[in-house]
Amino acid sequence: MTSRLETYRVSAYNTSKQSENKIHDDAVARRFGFSGGLVPGVDVLAYMLHPPIAKWGRDFLERGLIEARFLKPVYDGEIADVMAIERDGALSIKVESKSELCATGSASLPASAPSFSLNDFTEVAAVAERKPVNANSYQVGKWLGTLPRDWAGDAAKEYLHDIRERDEIYVREGFGHPGLLQRVMNKVLVDNAILGPWIHVGSRMQLLSAAKTGDELTARAKVTGNYEKKGHRFVELDGLVVANGTTPVAHCRHIAIYQPREQAAA
């Protein structure tokens, strides 16, 4: 049995125009072959989370699984259409913008959340002093931590506005949007090195517990890959996002290009 869910349409917004990552800056992004600053991959994933949460609600926030790959940029101010097809109890999801396929993914609702022990994920602090990224920043097997971060009060409302989220479950129930957990995974990279322009290209996120607005979030992540492909330097992380130092809220696999190949000037 196959059914198509209603298309979720978003007017994309580049939340990172002023960020340290200049891949979100129009002029810098053009040097890398893009037509303008990129909407962050973590925010495109937030758009992709809308259909499964609209379908499964709190159950998905407590134990849902989502995977996503980002193929082409979504640009500020452009319409992004999130389309989902249900087949055999799972959702196949894609994002299109400007008539291009920008992201693909899937979402499902396991019968129960898998169990992860905090003891299996080494807790370390973020580096005391960040240094420009180099070959030692993300050594395979190395454990990385993050500075604590919370999105409470006005910050939580601003985040929902920035990702154009209209589902009332977050305000009504006081839940934190799971897209915030992806921002914490980005912080694993940012809190431990000074990066140049870089690009988040894919994630797998198994939710373990519904995060609450205002939870203090950190990540414990192990570097599982660091390699070159087509002139880009990639890093892969296997991490646990933890609320308030005690509650695992998501197990994430995160892939990013931390040193993209620069395009020759036209």
C-alpha positions as CSV (number, residue, x, y, z in Angstrom):
1,M,0.0,0.0,0.0
2,T,1.5,3.3,-1.1
3,S,0.1,6.8,-0.2
4,R,1.4,10.3,-0.8
5,L,1.3,12.8,2.0
6,E,0.4,16.4,1.5
7,T,3.4,18.4,0.2
8,Y,5.0,20.6,2.9
9,R,6.0,23.9,1.4
10,V,8.6,26.1,3.0
11,S,10.0,29.5,2.1
12,A,13.6,28.6,2.9
13,Y,15.6,30.9,5.1
14,N,19.4,31.0,5.5
15,T,19.8,31.2,9.3
16,S,23.5,31.4,9.1
17,K,24.2,34.5,7.0
18,Q,26.3,35.9,9.8
19,S,27.9,32.7,11.0
20,E,31.5,31.8,11.1
21,N,30.9,29.3,8.3
22,K,31.2,31.5,5.2
23,I,29.7,28.8,2.9
24,H,26.5,30.6,4.0
25,D,27.8,33.9,2.6
26,D,26.8,34.7,-1.0
27,A,30.3,35.9,-2.1
28,V,32.2,33.1,-0.5
29,A,29.8,30.4,-1.7
30,R,30.2,31.5,-5.3
31,R,33.9,30.8,-5.0
32,F,32.9,27.1,-4.4
33,G,30.6,26.9,-7.4
34,F,27.3,27.8,-5.8
35,S,25.0,30.6,-6.9
36,G,24.7,32.0,-3.3
37,G,24.9,31.2,0.4
38,L,23.6,27.8,1.3
39,V,20.7,27.2,3.7
40,P,22.3,25.0,6.4
41,G,21.8,21.3,5.9
42,V,20.6,21.0,9.5
43,D,17.8,23.3,8.6
44,V,16.9,21.4,5.5
45,L,16.7,18.3,7.7
46,A,14.4,20.3,10.0
47,Y,12.1,20.8,7.0
48,M,12.2,17.1,6.3
49,L,11.2,16.3,9.9
50,H,7.9,17.9,9.5
51,P,6.1,15.1,7.6
52,P,7.0,12.3,10.1
53,I,6.2,14.4,13.1
54,A,2.9,15.5,11.5
55,K,2.1,11.8,11.0
56,W,3.4,10.2,14.2
57,G,3.5,13.2,16.6
58,R,5.0,12.6,20.1
59,D,5.8,9.0,19.3
60,F,8.2,10.1,16.6
61,L,9.8,12.6,18.9
62,E,10.4,9.8,21.4
63,R,11.7,7.1,19.1
64,G,11.6,8.1,15.4
65,L,14.4,7.4,12.9
66,I,15.3,9.7,10.1
67,E,18.1,9.6,7.5
68,A,18.9,12.4,5.0
69,R,21.5,13.1,2.3
70,F,21.9,16.6,0.9
71,L,22.5,16.6,-2.9
72,K,22.1,20.2,-4.1
73,P,21.8,23.5,-2.2
74,V,18.6,25.1,-1.0
75,Y,18.9,28.9,-1.3
76,D,17.6,31.7,0.9
77,G,14.1,32.9,-0.1
78,E,13.4,30.0,-2.5
79,I,10.5,27.6,-2.1
80,A,11.4,24.2,-0.8
81,D,8.9,21.4,-1.4
82,V,9.1,18.5,1.0
83,M,7.4,15.4,-0.4
84,A,6.8,12.2,1.4
85,I,5.4,8.9,0.3
86,E,4.3,6.2,2.7
87,R,5.1,2.7,1.9
88,D,5.1,-0.4,4.2
89,G,4.8,1.9,7.3
90,A,7.8,4.1,6.4
91,L,8.2,7.4,4.6
92,S,10.4,8.1,1.6
93,I,11.1,11.8,1.7
94,K,12.6,14.2,-0.9
95,V,13.1,18.0,-1.1
96,E,12.9,19.9,-4.3
97,S,13.7,23.5,-4.9
98,K,14.0,25.5,-8.2
99,S,13.0,22.2,-10.0
100,E,16.1,20.4,-8.6
101,L,16.3,17.4,-6.3
102,C,18.1,18.9,-3.2
103,A,17.8,16.2,-0.6
104,T,16.5,12.6,-0.2
105,G,15.8,10.6,3.0
106,S,13.6,8.3,4.9
107,A,11.7,8.2,8.2
108,S,10.2,5.4,10.2
109,L,8.8,4.7,13.7
110,P,10.5,1.7,15.4
111,A,8.4,-0.2,17.9
112,S,10.7,1.0,20.6
113,A,13.7,3.2,21.0
114,P,17.0,1.3,21.1
115,S,19.0,1.6,24.3
116,F,22.3,3.5,24.5
117,S,24.4,3.7,27.6
118,L,26.2,6.9,28.5
119,N,29.2,4.8,29.5
120,D,29.7,3.7,25.8
121,F,30.2,7.3,24.8
122,T,33.2,9.0,26.3
123,E,32.5,12.4,27.8
124,V,35.2,15.0,27.0
125,A,35.3,18.7,27.0
126,A,35.5,20.8,23.9
127,V,39.0,22.1,23.3
128,A,40.1,24.9,25.5
129,E,41.5,26.9,22.6
130,R,40.3,26.3,19.1
131,K,43.0,26.2,16.4
132,P,42.7,26.3,12.6
133,V,41.5,23.0,11.3
134,N,44.3,20.5,10.3
135,A,44.8,16.8,9.9
136,N,44.9,16.3,13.7
137,S,41.6,18.1,14.4
138,Y,39.4,15.1,13.6
139,Q,41.6,12.0,13.9
140,V,39.8,8.7,13.5
141,G,39.0,7.2,16.9
142,K,39.2,10.6,18.7
143,W,36.4,11.6,21.1
144,L,35.1,15.1,20.8
145,G,32.8,17.1,23.1
146,T,30.8,20.3,22.8
147,L,30.1,23.4,24.8
148,P,26.6,23.1,26.5
149,R,23.8,24.9,24.6
150,D,20.1,25.4,25.3
151,W,17.3,26.9,23.3
152,A,14.8,28.3,25.9
153,G,12.2,31.0,25.9
154,D,12.6,33.5,23.1
155,A,15.5,31.4,21.5
156,A,13.1,28.4,21.1
157,K,10.4,30.6,19.5
158,E,13.0,32.2,17.2
159,Y,14.3,28.8,16.1
160,L,10.8,27.6,15.2
161,H,10.2,30.8,13.3
162,D,13.5,30.5,11.5
163,I,12.8,27.0,10.2
164,R,9.2,28.1,9.4
165,E,7.8,25.3,11.6
166,R,4.0,25.6,12.0
167,D,3.2,22.4,13.9
168,E,1.8,23.4,17.3
169,I,3.2,20.4,19.2
170,Y,6.3,22.2,20.2
171,V,4.7,25.2,21.9
172,R,1.7,23.2,23.2
173,E,3.8,20.4,24.7
174,G,7.0,22.2,25.5
175,F,9.1,19.9,23.2
176,G,12.4,21.0,21.7
177,H,12.5,20.6,17.9
178,P,14.8,17.6,17.0
179,G,16.4,19.8,14.4
180,L,18.2,21.4,17.3
181,L,19.9,18.1,18.0
182,Q,21.5,18.3,14.5
183,R,22.8,21.8,15.4
184,V,24.5,20.2,18.4
185,M,26.2,17.7,16.1
186,N,27.5,20.5,14.0
187,K,28.9,22.0,17.2
188,V,31.1,18.9,17.6
189,L,33.0,20.2,14.6
190,V,32.8,23.9,15.3
191,D,33.6,23.8,19.0
192,N,36.9,21.9,18.4
193,A,38.5,23.7,15.5
194,I,38.4,26.9,13.5
195,L,36.9,25.9,10.2
196,G,36.9,27.6,6.9
197,P,33.8,27.2,4.7
198,W,32.3,23.7,5.3
199,I,29.2,21.7,4.3
200,H,27.0,19.3,6.2
201,V,26.1,16.5,3.7
202,G,24.2,13.8,5.5
203,S,22.9,12.5,8.8
204,R,21.2,9.5,10.4
205,M,19.3,10.4,13.6
206,Q,17.7,7.8,15.9
207,L,15.6,9.7,18.5
208,L,15.7,8.2,22.0
209,S,13.7,10.6,24.1
210,A,11.7,13.7,23.4
211,A,13.9,16.8,24.2
212,K,12.2,19.6,26.1
213,T,12.5,23.3,25.4
214,G,15.4,24.6,27.5
215,D,17.2,21.3,28.0
216,E,21.0,21.8,28.2
217,L,22.3,19.8,25.3
218,T,25.8,18.4,24.7
219,A,27.2,15.7,22.4
220,R,29.7,12.9,22.9
221,A,31.0,12.0,19.5
222,K,33.7,9.7,18.1
223,V,35.4,10.4,14.8
224,T,34.7,7.3,12.6
225,G,36.0,8.6,9.2
226,N,38.4,11.2,7.8
227,Y,39.1,10.9,4.1
228,E,39.5,12.7,0.8
229,K,37.0,12.2,-2.1
230,K,37.0,14.2,-5.3
231,G,39.2,16.8,-3.8
232,H,37.0,17.3,-0.7
233,R,38.0,16.4,2.9
234,F,35.2,14.5,4.7
235,V,34.7,13.8,8.4
236,E,32.2,11.3,9.8
237,L,31.0,11.3,13.4
238,D,29.1,8.7,15.6
239,G,27.6,10.6,18.5
240,L,25.2,10.7,21.3
241,V,23.3,13.9,22.1
242,V,22.6,14.2,25.8
243,A,20.1,16.4,27.7
244,N,21.1,17.8,31.1
245,G,24.1,15.5,31.3
246,T,22.0,12.5,32.1
247,T,19.4,11.6,29.3
248,P,20.4,10.4,25.9
249,V,18.0,12.0,23.4
250,A,19.5,11.0,20.0
251,H,22.1,8.7,18.5
252,C,23.5,10.4,15.4
253,R,25.8,9.7,12.5
254,H,26.9,12.9,10.9
255,I,28.8,13.5,7.7
256,A,30.4,16.8,6.6
257,I,32.9,18.2,4.1
258,Y,35.2,20.1,6.4
259,Q,37.5,21.3,3.6
260,P,35.6,21.6,0.3
261,R,37.4,21.8,-3.0
262,E,37.4,25.4,-4.2
263,Q,36.3,26.2,-7.7
264,A,38.6,28.0,-10.1
265,A,37.4,31.5,-10.8
266,A,35.5,31.9,-14.0
